[in-house]
Amino acid sequence: MSLLALASISSQAGRTLGVTGLVLLVIGIALVAMARLARRRRAEFDARAAAVPAEVVDNVWHAGGGASPNMSVSMMAFPVLRYRLPDGTVVEQESFEGSSPPSARKGSIVTVLHDPADPRRVRIAKASMLPTVVATFGAIFAGVGSLMIVGGLALLVV
């Protein structure tokens, strides 16, 4: 094989590696940004929320994800919570956060946070690991993407 052919293959591989790395870098940065936004929104809700004990009346399962027929559809459990407001009103409401597996079993007593301005906006006070997991995968994608960009550039220079 001639030197010119090798240079052409190296150049094409460098472009492919660099573009793939750029895509991974952008996805990684987007995942980290989404995780930060989710953490900030949760912290804002937690700052204004009131904590009360609640009974888990049921877990309602909803489909999530699976945008195309080839993708699997994940199911998430959203607990239905019964709790008493400071004025004595009993509220039964589905949480706005779901999980798989369920975060609490039917019949269990949990601490919930509800928005005093909208008592039907409620979630279990348990910490969620999802933003941390998303941020970790985002950082990994961004790191691998950065390395691929550097490798692609190195192949283009040679």
N, CA, C and O atoms as a DFTB+ gen file, in Angstrom:
632 C
 N C O
     1  1       0.845      -1.172       0.000
     2  2       0.000       0.000       0.000
     3  2       0.892       1.238       0.000
     4  3       1.905       1.295       0.697
     5  1       0.497       2.211      -0.786
     6  2       1.322       3.411      -0.921
     7  2       1.146       4.327       0.290
     8  3       0.181       4.223       1.048
     9  1       2.091       5.199       0.433
    10  2       2.077       6.169       1.526
    11  2       0.887       7.125       1.389
    12  3       0.314       7.552       2.391
    13  1       0.523       7.453       0.171
    14  2      -0.614       8.325      -0.086
    15  2      -1.919       7.667       0.343
    16  3      -2.792       8.328       0.906
    17  1      -2.059       6.365       0.081
    18  2      -3.263       5.632       0.485
    19  2      -3.355       5.570       2.000
    20  3      -4.435       5.750       2.562
    21  1      -2.229       5.316       2.672
    22  2      -2.222       5.279       4.144
    23  2      -2.597       6.642       4.726
    24  3      -3.331       6.714       5.712
    25  1      -2.102       7.714       4.125
    26  2      -2.421       9.060       4.602
    27  2      -3.906       9.347       4.419
    28  3      -4.525       9.996       5.262
    29  1      -4.472       8.868       3.328
    30  2      -5.903       9.072       3.073
    31  2      -6.752       8.319       4.096
    32  3      -7.729       8.860       4.612
    33  1      -6.379       7.072       4.389
    34  2      -7.102       6.265       5.385
    35  2      -6.982       6.914       6.758
    36  3      -7.962       6.998       7.498
    37  1      -5.771       7.375       7.098
    38  2      -5.540       8.018       8.388
    39  2      -6.374       9.292       8.514
    40  3      -6.930       9.569       9.577
    41  1      -6.460      10.058       7.442
    42  2      -7.235      11.288       7.449
    43  2      -8.724      10.999       7.630
    44  3      -9.405      11.675       8.401
    45  1      -9.225       9.988       6.913
    46  2     -10.645       9.630       7.029
    47  2     -10.959       9.114       8.433
    48  3     -11.984       9.472       9.013
    49  1     -10.082       8.278       8.975
    50  2     -10.283       7.761      10.333
    51  2     -10.251       8.899      11.348
    52  3     -11.025       8.897      12.306
    53  1      -9.370       9.863      11.149
    54  2      -9.270      11.007      12.052
    55  2     -10.542      11.833      12.054
    56  3     -11.011      12.254      13.111
    57  1     -11.112      12.071      10.854
    58  2     -12.360      12.829      10.773
    59  2     -13.497      12.071      11.451
    60  3     -14.273      12.655      12.207
    61  1     -13.593      10.768      11.181
    62  2     -14.661       9.953      11.777
    63  2     -14.536       9.939      13.300
    64  3     -15.517      10.124      14.019
    65  1     -13.314       9.717      13.773
    66  2     -13.084       9.690      15.220
    67  2     -13.402      11.045      15.851
    68  3     -14.016      11.104      16.916
    69  1     -12.989      12.126      15.201
    70  2     -13.233      13.468      15.724
    71  2     -14.712      13.817      15.767
    72  3     -15.183      14.391      16.749
    73  1     -15.457      13.475      14.708
    74  2     -16.890      13.780      14.674
    75  2     -17.634      12.953      15.721
    76  3     -18.508      13.467      16.420
    77  1     -17.287      11.678      15.825
    78  2     -17.918      10.830      16.846
    79  2     -17.611      11.371      18.242
    80  3     -18.490      11.410      19.102
    81  1     -16.380      11.782      18.462
    82  2     -16.001      12.377      19.747
    83  2     -16.760      13.647      20.040
    84  3     -17.164      13.888      21.177
    85  1     -16.959      14.468      19.012
    86  2     -17.708      15.711      19.191
    87  2     -19.159      15.426      19.581
    88  3     -19.717      16.098      20.448
    89  1     -19.764      14.429      18.940
    90  2     -21.141      14.051      19.271
    91  2     -21.217      13.588      20.734
    92  3     -22.113      13.998      21.471
    93  1     -20.277      12.735      21.147
    94  2     -20.262      12.262      22.535
    95  2     -20.031      13.410      23.512
    96  3     -20.644      13.450      24.579
    97  1     -19.168      14.326      23.162
    98  2     -18.896      15.483      24.018
    99  2     -20.157      16.322      24.200
   100  3     -20.477      16.715      25.322
   101  1     -20.873      16.602      23.118
   102  2     -22.097      17.402      23.197
   103  2     -23.162      16.682      24.025
   104  3     -23.825      17.302      24.855
   105  1     -23.328      15.365      23.800
   106  2     -24.294      14.588      24.590
   107  2     -23.913      14.625      26.068
   108  3     -24.773      14.807      26.930
   109  1     -22.636      14.452      26.355
   110  2     -22.168      14.472      27.740
   111  2     -22.432      15.798      28.424
   112  3     -22.903      15.835      29.560
   113  1     -22.129      16.888      27.732
   114  2     -22.371      18.216      28.299
   115  2     -23.867      18.426      28.531
   116  3     -24.262      18.985      29.555
   117  1     -24.700      17.982      27.588
   118  2     -26.154      18.124      27.748
   119  2     -26.660      17.325      28.947
   120  3     -27.516      17.806      29.690
   121  1     -26.145      16.114      29.144
   122  2     -26.566      15.299      30.292
   123  2     -26.173      15.955      31.618
   124  3     -26.961      15.978      32.564
   125  1     -24.966      16.479      31.679
   126  2     -24.526      17.156      32.905
   127  2     -25.398      18.390      33.166
   128  3     -25.781      18.648      34.307
   129  1     -25.709      19.147      32.121
   130  2     -26.554      20.337      32.284
   131  2     -27.955      19.953      32.752
   132  3     -28.519      20.617      33.622
   133  1     -28.523      18.885      32.183
   134  2     -29.861      18.432      32.604
   135  2     -29.848      17.990      34.061
   136  3     -30.794      18.274      34.796
   137  1     -28.802      17.305      34.490
   138  2     -28.707      16.854      35.883
   139  2     -28.609      18.052      36.827
   140  3     -29.226      18.058      37.892
   141  1     -27.838      19.059      36.440
   142  2     -27.726      20.263      37.277
   143  2     -29.059      20.981      37.389
   144  3     -29.423      21.452      38.466
   145  1     -29.791      21.068      36.280
   146  2     -31.099      21.706      36.285
   147  2     -32.071      20.938      37.184
   148  3     -32.824      21.541      37.949
   149  1     -32.051      19.608      37.088
   150  2     -32.926      18.790      37.936
   151  2     -32.588      18.987      39.414
   152  3     -33.489      19.100      40.245
   153  1     -31.309      19.027      39.744
   154  2     -30.890      19.256      41.141
   155  2     -31.351      20.623      41.634
   156  3     -31.823      20.755      42.763
   157  1     -31.212      21.641      40.781
   158  2     -31.600      22.993      41.180
   159  2     -33.107      23.087      41.404
   160  3     -33.555      23.687      42.381
   161  1     -33.893      22.489      40.493
   162  2     -35.355      22.510      40.660
   163  2     -35.783      21.768      41.913
   164  3     -36.697      22.199      42.617
   165  1     -35.122      20.653      42.192
   166  2     -35.441      19.884      43.400
   167  2     -35.096      20.707      44.640
   168  3     -35.872      20.734      45.596
   169  1     -33.958      21.367      44.637
   170  2     -33.551      22.194      45.783
   171  2     -34.517      23.355      45.987
   172  3     -34.841      23.695      47.125
   173  1     -34.985      23.971      44.890
   174  2     -35.958      25.061      45.006
   175  2     -37.275      24.550      45.599
   176  3     -37.868      25.207      46.454
   177  1     -37.730      23.379      45.145
   178  2     -38.955      22.796      45.690
   179  2     -38.761      22.480      47.174
   180  3     -39.611      22.816      47.999
   181  1     -37.639      21.832      47.510
   182  2     -37.368      21.456      48.898
   183  2     -37.333      22.674      49.827
   184  3     -37.753      22.589      50.981
   185  1     -36.831      23.811      49.320
   186  2     -36.716      25.015      50.151
   187  2     -38.088      25.562      50.554
   188  3     -38.228      26.118      51.644
   189  1     -39.080      25.418      49.715
   190  2     -40.409      25.961      50.038
   191  2     -41.390      24.903      50.530
   192  3     -42.476      25.244      51.000
   193  1     -41.029      23.636      50.431
   194  2     -41.953      22.541      50.753
   195  2     -42.099      22.343      52.259
   196  3     -41.212      22.665      53.049
   197  1     -43.267      21.796      52.621
   198  2     -43.540      21.426      54.010
   199  2     -43.479      19.899      54.113
   200  3     -43.984      19.191      53.242
   201  1     -42.864      19.404      55.171
   202  2     -42.746      17.961      55.376
   203  2     -43.863      17.469      56.282
   204  3     -44.120      18.053      57.335
   205  1     -44.531      16.383      55.866
   206  2     -45.587      15.766      56.673
   207  2     -45.521      14.255      56.477
   208  3     -45.029      13.787      55.450
   209  1     -46.013      13.487      57.453
   210  2     -46.081      12.039      57.257
   211  2     -47.233      11.699      56.316
   212  3     -48.246      12.397      56.281
   213  1     -47.067      10.620      55.555
   214  2     -48.111      10.199      54.608
   215  2     -48.114       8.686      54.510
   216  3     -47.110       8.021      54.764
   217  1     -49.277       8.160      54.134
   218  2     -49.411       6.730      53.874
   219  2     -49.366       6.518      52.363
   220  3     -49.981       7.262      51.599
   221  1     -48.631       5.495      51.948
   222  2     -48.619       5.123      50.534
   223  2     -49.863       4.270      50.303
   224  3     -49.936       3.134      50.771
   225  1     -50.830       4.813      49.588
   226  2     -52.103       4.145      49.338
   227  2     -51.965       3.134      48.202
   228  3     -52.602       2.081      48.217
   229  1     -51.129       3.463      47.221
   230  2     -50.966       2.602      46.056
   231  2     -49.739       3.065      45.290
   232  3     -49.182       4.125      45.575
   233  1     -49.322       2.269      44.322
   234  2     -48.309       2.670      43.349
   235  2     -48.944       2.538      41.979
   236  3     -49.391       1.457      41.596
   237  1     -48.984       3.638      41.241
   238  2     -49.557       3.641      39.899
   239  2     -48.402       3.584      38.909
   240  3     -47.465       4.378      38.986
   241  1     -48.478       2.643      37.986
   242  2     -47.395       2.448      37.019
   243  2     -47.714       3.188      35.729
   244  3     -48.813       3.086      35.184
   245  1     -46.719       3.939      35.256
   246  2     -46.837       4.665      33.988
   247  2     -45.647       4.298      33.110
   248  3     -44.540       4.076      33.601
   249  1     -45.894       4.238      31.801
   250  2     -44.821       3.968      30.843
   251  2     -43.994       5.225      30.647
   252  3     -44.513       6.342      30.659
   253  1     -42.723       5.024      30.470
   254  2     -41.822       6.133      30.186
   255  2     -40.744       5.669      29.232
   256  3     -40.357       4.501      29.258
   257  1     -40.250       6.567      28.386
   258  2     -39.201       6.215      27.433
   259  2     -39.742       5.396      26.284
   260  3     -40.955       5.269      26.117
   261  1     -38.844       4.840      25.492
   262  2     -39.244       4.012      24.364
   263  2     -39.908       4.816      23.269
   264  3     -41.090       4.624      22.983
   265  1     -39.148       5.729      22.645
   266  2     -39.717       6.618      21.638
   267  2     -40.026       5.920      20.315
   268  3     -40.808       6.438      19.517
   269  1     -39.431       4.763      20.072
   270  2     -39.691       4.063      18.819
   271  2     -40.074       2.619      19.117
   272  3     -39.848       2.133      20.225
   273  1     -40.657       1.925      18.127
   274  2     -41.076       0.536      18.359
   275  2     -39.919      -0.390      18.740
   276  3     -40.133      -1.408      19.399
   277  1     -38.696      -0.044      18.331
   278  2     -37.542      -0.895      18.626
   279  2     -36.986      -0.688      20.026
   280  3     -36.175      -1.485      20.498
   281  1     -37.415       0.373      20.690
   282  2     -36.904       0.666      22.037
   283  2     -37.842       0.073      23.087
   284  3     -39.059       0.057      22.901
   285  1     -37.282      -0.407      24.171
   286  2     -38.119      -0.947      25.231
   287  2     -38.764       0.200      26.007
   288  3     -38.198       1.285      26.130
   289  1     -39.940      -0.063      26.516
   290  2     -40.658       0.935      27.298
   291  2     -40.458       0.603      28.770
   292  3     -40.809      -0.487      29.222
   293  1     -39.892       1.548      29.513
   294  2     -39.687       1.318      30.940
   295  2     -40.933       1.752      31.702
   296  3     -41.611       2.704      31.317
   297  1     -41.218       1.053      32.768
   298  2     -42.365       1.383      33.610
   299  2     -41.839       1.991      34.906
   300  3     -40.846       1.527      35.467
   301  1     -42.523       3.041      35.373
   302  2     -42.149       3.695      36.613
   303  2     -43.346       3.732      37.545
   304  3     -44.479       3.947      37.113
   305  1     -43.083       3.520      38.832
   306  2     -44.131       3.549      39.852
   307  2     -44.211       4.949      40.453
   308  3     -43.215       5.504      40.917
   309  1     -45.431       5.509      40.433
   310  2     -45.689       6.805      41.048
   311  2     -46.578       6.553      42.259
   312  3     -47.737       6.168      42.102
   313  1     -46.052       6.765      43.473
   314  2     -46.852       6.472      44.664
   315  2     -48.043       7.414      44.823
   316  3     -47.939       8.620      44.597
   317  1     -49.175       6.835      45.216
   318  2     -50.349       7.632      45.585
   319  2     -50.260       7.810      47.098
   320  3     -50.210       6.835      47.848
   321  1     -50.242       9.059      47.532
   322  2     -49.968       9.388      48.933
   323  2     -51.187      10.031      49.586
   324  3     -51.866      10.864      48.985
   325  1     -51.451       9.626      50.836
   326  2     -52.525      10.232      51.622
   327  2     -51.872      10.924      52.817
   328  3     -51.154      10.299      53.599
   329  1     -52.136      12.231      52.943
   330  2     -51.523      13.011      54.018
   331  2     -52.477      14.099      54.472
   332  3     -53.434      14.449      53.780
   333  1     -52.191      14.618      55.645
   334  2     -53.050      15.637      56.268
   335  2     -52.305      16.973      56.260
   336  3     -51.138      17.065      56.640
   337  1     -53.025      18.002      55.812
   338  2     -52.465      19.351      55.809
   339  2     -52.605      19.953      57.211
   340  3     -53.376      19.445      58.025
   341  1     -51.865      21.033      57.499
   342  2     -51.954      21.650      58.824
   343  2     -53.374      22.068      59.221
   344  3     -53.693      22.097      60.409
   345  1     -54.236      22.393      58.239
   346  2     -55.612      22.788      58.574
   347  2     -56.531      21.585      58.786
   348  3     -57.723      21.759      59.036
   349  1     -55.988      20.359      58.687
   350  2     -56.768      19.148      58.920
   351  2     -57.307      18.488      57.662
   352  3     -57.828      17.375      57.730
   353  1     -57.194      19.145      56.517
   354  2     -57.673      18.576      55.251
   355  2     -56.832      17.356      54.876
   356  3     -55.602      17.398      54.899
   357  1     -57.529      16.264      54.529
   358  2     -56.829      15.063      54.080
   359  2     -56.742      15.110      52.551
   360  3     -57.741      15.306      51.860
   361  1     -55.532      14.928      52.052
   362  2     -55.281      14.963      50.610
   363  2     -54.783      13.593      50.179
   364  3     -53.951      12.988      50.855
   365  1     -55.296      13.103      49.048
   366  2     -54.795      11.879      48.434
   367  2     -54.333      12.255      47.033
   368  3     -55.139      12.657      46.193
   369  1     -53.035      12.124      46.785
   370  2     -52.472      12.631      45.541
   371  2     -51.336      11.730      45.053
   372  3     -50.566      11.190      45.847
   373  1     -51.252      11.583      43.740
   374  2     -50.140      10.848      43.127
   375  2     -48.910      11.753      43.113
   376  3     -49.006      12.934      42.782
   377  1     -47.768      11.200      43.470
   378  2     -46.521      11.951      43.472
   379  2     -46.152      12.374      42.056
   380  3     -46.491      11.694      41.087
   381  1     -45.449      13.509      41.944
   382  2     -45.001      13.939      40.621
   383  2     -43.671      13.299      40.247
   384  3     -43.170      13.529      39.147
   385  1     -43.083      12.492      41.148
   386  2     -41.856      11.767      40.848
   387  2     -42.119      10.272      40.940
   388  3     -42.738       9.792      41.889
   389  1     -41.640       9.548      39.940
   390  2     -41.768       8.102      39.934
   391  2     -40.412       7.443      39.995
   392  3     -39.382       8.102      39.848
   393  1     -40.411       6.139      40.212
   394  2     -39.153       5.398      40.262
   395  2     -39.408       3.938      39.912
   396  3     -40.543       3.460      39.937
   397  1     -38.355       3.265      39.597
   398  2     -38.419       1.826      39.366
   399  2     -37.146       1.235      39.940
   400  3     -36.058       1.532      39.449
   401  1     -37.253       0.422      40.947
   402  2     -38.444      -0.104      41.617
   403  2     -39.146       0.997      42.418
   404  3     -38.599       2.085      42.599
   405  1     -40.368       0.707      42.899
   406  2     -41.111       1.724      43.665
   407  2     -40.309       2.214      44.870
   408  3     -39.605       1.435      45.512
   409  1     -40.420       3.499      45.168
   410  2     -39.675       4.071      46.291
   411  2     -40.271       3.697      47.640
   412  3     -39.593       3.804      48.661
   413  1     -41.535       3.259      47.663
   414  2     -42.176       2.838      48.917
   415  2     -43.283       1.836      48.609
   416  3     -43.918       1.891      47.555
   417  1     -43.500       0.925      49.544
   418  2     -44.550      -0.084      49.361
   419  2     -45.900       0.422      49.827
   420  3     -46.000       1.281      50.704
   421  1     -46.932      -0.132      49.217
   422  2     -48.303       0.185      49.603
   423  2     -48.469      -0.100      51.097
   424  3     -48.053      -1.153      51.583
   425  1     -49.078       0.843      51.823
   426  2     -49.308       0.687      53.255
   427  2     -48.212       1.270      54.127
   428  3     -48.408       1.440      55.330
   429  1     -47.067       1.579      53.546
   430  2     -45.986       2.122      54.374
   431  2     -46.204       3.606      54.655
   432  3     -46.883       4.306      53.905
   433  1     -45.610       4.064      55.753
   434  2     -45.683       5.468      56.150
   435  2     -44.349       6.107      55.773
   436  3     -43.284       5.606      56.135
   437  1     -44.419       7.217      55.044
   438  2     -43.222       7.905      54.569
   439  2     -43.357       9.390      54.880
   440  3     -44.452       9.875      55.164
   441  1     -42.258      10.096      54.827
   442  2     -42.298      11.550      54.926
   443  2     -42.397      12.092      53.514
   444  3     -41.642      11.691      52.628
   445  1     -43.337      13.013      53.311
   446  2     -43.490      13.635      51.998
   447  2     -43.259      15.131      52.109
   448  3     -43.403      15.725      53.178
   449  1     -42.902      15.717      50.996
   450  2     -42.781      17.160      50.889
   451  2     -43.881      17.639      49.955
   452  3     -44.043      17.115      48.853
   453  1     -44.642      18.645      50.402
   454  2     -45.669      19.209      49.537
   455  2     -45.493      20.713      49.480
   456  3     -44.987      21.332      50.417
   457  1     -45.909      21.282      48.387
   458  2     -45.827      22.722      48.177
   459  2     -46.988      23.376      48.923
   460  3     -48.141      23.099      48.594
   461  1     -46.730      24.239      49.922
   462  2     -47.826      24.883      50.657
   463  2     -48.754      25.701      49.750
   464  3     -49.943      25.837      50.042
   465  1     -48.222      26.239      48.663
   466  2     -49.052      27.008      47.733
   467  2     -49.922      26.099      46.862
   468  3     -50.966      26.522      46.367
   469  1     -49.490      24.856      46.678
   470  2     -50.238      23.873      45.882
   471  2     -50.048      22.513      46.545
   472  3     -49.186      21.740      46.127
   473  1     -50.849      22.206      47.585
   474  2     -50.652      20.983      48.370
   475  2     -50.735      19.673      47.565
   476  3     -50.346      18.617      48.062
   477  1     -51.235      19.743      46.342
   478  2     -51.299      18.530      45.511
   479  2     -49.976      18.269      44.789
   480  3     -49.802      17.221      44.168
   481  1     -49.070      19.197      44.870
   482  2     -47.721      18.991      44.309
   483  2     -46.897      18.373      45.427
   484  3     -46.478      19.056      46.362
   485  1     -46.672      17.074      45.316
   486  2     -46.082      16.309      46.419
   487  2     -45.103      15.259      45.887
   488  3     -45.231      14.759      44.770
   489  1     -44.135      14.953      46.726
   490  2     -43.208      13.851      46.435
   491  2     -42.659      13.299      47.738
   492  3     -42.649      13.980      48.763
   493  1     -42.209      12.071      47.684
   494  2     -41.580      11.457      48.855
   495  2     -40.261      12.179      49.115
   496  3     -39.534      12.505      48.177
   497  1     -39.954      12.427      50.372
   498  2     -38.796      13.228      50.761
   499  2     -37.467      12.493      50.623
   500  3     -36.424      13.037      50.985
   501  1     -37.486      11.302      50.120
   502  2     -36.274      10.501      49.938
   503  2     -35.402      11.113      48.834
   504  3     -35.915      11.574      47.814
   505  1     -34.089      11.112      49.045
   506  2     -33.172      11.661      48.052
   507  2     -33.144      10.780      46.806
   508  3     -33.178       9.553      46.897
   509  1     -33.081      11.419      45.654
   510  2     -33.025      10.698      44.380
   511  2     -31.590      10.652      43.879
   512  3     -30.872      11.651      43.922
   513  1     -31.183       9.487      43.407
   514  2     -29.839       9.326      42.853
   515  2     -29.805       9.597      41.354
   516  3     -28.724       9.651      40.767
   517  1     -30.965       9.768      40.722
   518  2     -31.017       9.910      39.271
   519  2     -30.160      11.064      38.748
   520  3     -29.408      10.855      37.796
   521  1     -30.235      12.278      39.324
   522  2     -29.373      13.340      38.795
   523  2     -27.882      13.005      38.892
   524  3     -27.110      13.362      38.003
   525  1     -27.479      12.331      39.951
   526  2     -26.075      11.946      40.101
   527  2     -25.677      10.926      39.043
   528  3     -24.593      11.018      38.468
   529  1     -26.546       9.957      38.782
   530  2     -26.265       8.943      37.761
   531  2     -26.183       9.598      36.383
   532  3     -25.269       9.307      35.611
   533  1     -27.129      10.475      36.075
   534  2     -27.134      11.159      34.778
   535  2     -25.868      12.012      34.627
   536  3     -25.236      11.994      33.571
   537  1     -25.496      12.754      35.669
   538  2     -24.293      13.583      35.611
   539  2     -23.040      12.732      35.436
   540  3     -22.121      13.120      34.715
   541  1     -22.998      11.578      36.090
   542  2     -21.838      10.688      35.961
   543  2     -21.703      10.179      34.528
   544  3     -20.615      10.213      33.954
   545  1     -22.808       9.709      33.953
   546  2     -22.756       9.253      32.564
   547  2     -22.405      10.408      31.628
   548  3     -21.669      10.216      30.659
   549  1     -22.920      11.595      31.906
   550  2     -22.583      12.761      31.099
   551  2     -21.095      13.067      31.147
   552  3     -20.484      13.356      30.118
   553  1     -20.512      13.005      32.334
   554  2     -19.080      13.267      32.480
   555  2     -18.253      12.208      31.745
   556  3     -17.237      12.525      31.127
   557  1     -18.696      10.946      31.817
   558  2     -17.989       9.877      31.105
   559  2     -18.068      10.104      29.596
   560  3     -17.057      10.003      28.900
   561  1     -19.266      10.410      29.086
   562  2     -19.423      10.678      27.649
   563  2     -18.538      11.848      27.225
   564  3     -17.858      11.779      26.202
   565  1     -18.550      12.924      28.016
   566  2     -17.755      14.099      27.672
   567  2     -16.262      13.767      27.689
   568  3     -15.520      14.214      26.814
   569  1     -15.820      12.993      28.668
   570  2     -14.409      12.617      28.748
   571  2     -13.977      11.741      27.583
   572  3     -12.937      11.982      26.970
   573  1     -14.777      10.726      27.278
   574  2     -14.454       9.842      26.156
   575  2     -14.498      10.631      24.849
   576  3     -13.640      10.460      23.983
   577  1     -15.511      11.501      24.712
   578  2     -15.603      12.330      23.510
   579  2     -14.395      13.220      23.341
   580  3     -13.885      13.362      22.229
   581  1     -13.923      13.825      24.420
   582  2     -12.735      14.679      24.363
   583  2     -11.511      13.894      23.924
   584  3     -10.729      14.365      23.099
   585  1     -11.344      12.698      24.475
   586  2     -10.212      11.852      24.075
   587  2     -10.299      11.459      22.606
   588  3      -9.287      11.416      21.908
   589  1     -11.519      11.173      22.138
   590  2     -11.687      10.809      20.729
   591  2     -11.374      11.996      19.818
   592  3     -10.800      11.809      18.745
   593  1     -11.739      13.202      20.223
   594  2     -11.424      14.396      19.430
   595  2      -9.907      14.563      19.329
   596  3      -9.375      14.821      18.250
   597  1      -9.221      14.415      20.456
   598  2      -7.752      14.537      20.461
   599  2      -7.135      13.460      19.567
   600  3      -6.213      13.741      18.801
   601  1      -7.645      12.226      19.664
   602  2      -7.130      11.148      18.810
   603  2      -7.381      11.428      17.340
   604  3      -6.519      11.191      16.494
   605  1      -8.578      11.937      17.044
   606  2      -8.892      12.280      15.652
   607  2      -8.003      13.364      15.112
   608  3      -7.559      13.292      13.966
   609  1      -7.732      14.385      15.929
   610  2      -6.835      15.447      15.514
   611  2      -5.417      14.931      15.294
   612  3      -4.725      15.355      14.369
   613  1      -4.996      14.010      16.160
   614  2      -3.654      13.425      16.005
   615  2      -3.543      12.660      14.693
   616  3      -2.504      12.706      14.034
   617  1      -4.598      11.962      14.313
   618  2      -4.578      11.214      13.033
   619  2      -4.581      12.169      11.835
   620  3      -4.011      11.856      10.789
   621  1      -5.215      13.318      11.986
   622  2      -5.251      14.294      10.884
   623  2      -3.903      14.950      10.695
   624  3      -3.536      15.284       9.568
   625  1      -3.158      15.142      11.764
   626  2      -1.856      15.803      11.696
   627  2      -0.807      14.886      11.080
   628  3       0.092      15.352      10.379
   629  1      -0.915      13.593      11.334
   630  2       0.095      12.630      10.847
   631  2       0.092      12.523       9.361
   632  3       0.876      11.761       8.795
